[in-house]
Amino acid sequence: MTGALVAALLLLGAAFMLLAALGLIRLPDLYLRMSATSKAATLGASLILAGAGLHFGTAAVAGRAVVVIVFLFLTAPVAAHAIGRAGYRRGSPLWEGTIADEMREAEARRRDPERRNDA
């Protein structure tokens, strides 16, 4: 029974990692690519780690897997946000299908101190 659960976790994790890789290749701009990779790769890596922790069956390995999973879920969104913000500030173009650009006004307020007081 444990073997089937481990196999399911590993396969599901690998499937999410594959989806992240496909998103990285197929999506049109930096921001959509980051969205795909930060979400799908984090979930995929976490499922693989959970499968590995369950496979080895010791408290030490399972504890380390849980700590790494928590670390991934805490740091991946922050890193993706920082990369996206840096890309925006460097002028990485938005996809032509992008509807809203919420960073434009935030960046204008950041550059112009008088606009900060108006917000």
SETORGU-528479 format. One record per residue (C-alpha): residue in one letter; x, y, z. Coordinates in steps of 0.05 Angstrom, whole numbers, padded with zeros to 5 digits, always signed. Example, Ala and Ser with C-alpha at 12.3 -4.5 7.8 and 13.67 -1.06 7.14 Angstrom:
// residues 2
A+00246-00090+00156 S+00273-00021+00143 
***
This chain:
// residues 119
M+00000+00000+00000 T+00056+00049+00017 G+00091+00032-00048 A+00029+00053-00088 L+00023+00118-00050 V+00097+00133-00061 A+00091+00118-00135 A+00029+00162-00140 L+00065+00220-00105 L+00126+00214-00149 L+00086+00209-00213 L+00042+00267-00194 G+00103+00308-00175 A+00137+00292-00241 A+00073+00311-00278 F+00072+00379-00244 M+00146+00389-00260 L+00131+00372-00333 L+00075+00423-00333 A+00123+00475-00305 A+00173+00459-00360 L+00119+00464-00413 G+00096+00531-00385 L+00167+00556-00387 I+00172+00538-00460 R+00103+00556-00484 L+00082+00619-00447 P+00095+00685-00481 D+00127+00731-00429 L+00169+00732-00366 Y+00111+00743-00319 L+00068+00685-00344 R+00129+00639-00346 M+00145+00656-00274 S+00074+00643-00253 A+00076+00574-00284 T+00143+00555-00257 S+00134+00582-00187 K+00068+00547-00175 A+00075+00482-00213 A+00148+00469-00198 T+00138+00483-00124 L+00080+00435-00120 G+00117+00383-00162 A+00180+00386-00120 S+00139+00383-00057 L+00102+00321-00080 I+00168+00287-00099 L+00197+00304-00032 A+00135+00277+00003 G+00142+00213-00036 A+00215+00207-00019 G+00201+00220+00055 L+00147+00167+00055 H+00190+00118+00016 F+00248+00119+00065 G+00200+00116+00124 T+00246+00144+00178 A+00228+00203+00220 A+00294+00238+00202 V+00281+00235+00127 A+00207+00252+00134 G+00224+00311+00179 R+00275+00338+00131 A+00226+00330+00074 V+00173+00369+00112 V+00223+00425+00129 V+00244+00431+00056 I+00172+00431+00032 V+00154+00487+00081 F+00217+00525+00058 L+00196+00517-00015 F+00126+00542-00002 L+00152+00602+00036 T+00208+00623-00010 A+00184+00607-00081 P+00129+00660-00083 V+00175+00712-00054 A+00230+00696-00104 A+00181+00697-00162 H+00155+00765-00140 A+00225+00793-00134 I+00244+00767-00203 G+00180+00795-00233 R+00190+00863-00202 A+00263+00865-00225 G+00240+00845-00295 Y+00188+00899-00296 R+00237+00952-00273 R+00287+00929-00327 G+00233+00939-00379 S+00215+00867-00396 P+00157+00874-00444 L+00087+00851-00426 W+00050+00803-00471 E+00004+00840-00519 G-00056+00803-00489 T-00043+00832-00420 I-00105+00869-00396 A-00080+00906-00334 D-00013+00937-00314 E-00020+00950-00240 M+00054+00962-00231 R+00054+01024-00275 E+00019+01067-00223 A+00058+01037-00166 E+00124+01051-00201 A+00102+01122-00217 R+00086+01134-00144 R+00153+01105-00124 R+00191+01152-00171 D+00151+01215-00156 P+00147+01233-00082 E+00089+01282-00092 R+00045+01226-00121 R+00055+01184-00058 N+00016+01235-00017 D-00043+01232-00066 A-00054+01157-00058 
***
